[in-house]
């Protein structure tokens, strides 16, 4: 009997913070504070980083010879020394970029609560969907503000068209979410009052109150015709 075919093991998760840092420093030297600001204003819109890990990551990359301090490590005020990526660091970044990206399982609490929304009154889910809609609208306005000033960014760096692709993804994604939220509110709103109507209906599909009245009339008719027990 042939042995069962084993599934390929998924690639283990790497510390991708180091590649975020290498990627940002490949755009130009930065100290820790400037690095944090650059991440927040760019990849931070779609890739969340723990800013508390930036300085330890910088030190680790420097120890590995992937980044090095500029100007002999002279501190830039209270924000520390600026770093630049080394040739070895660029090679490490290129090697990571060449690997197929991992598509990790999604964890979406909005969808999770919609899936189980039958356990609560529709008004509860409608309220949650409205709150989510307000947050997404705010995100869309922020992205649209970036897009409105994009012409100036395109003049600043040859990679700007690539950055614009990530912005276009964010715009399309948030607008799709808003369209879905509109559909979700329509579907959930149509369920309002459904629970009350189900309680008033018996297993046969007939209203419970009418079923009882009909049964009483039938008993009275049988008695009048002498159909009762003798």
Helices and strands as residue ranges (DSSP letters): H 17-25, H 32-40, G 43-45, G 51-53, H 54-63, E 67-69, G 71-73, G 77-79, E 83-85, H 87-98, H 109-115, G 117-119, H 122-148, H 150-154, H 160-189, H 194-199, H 208-224
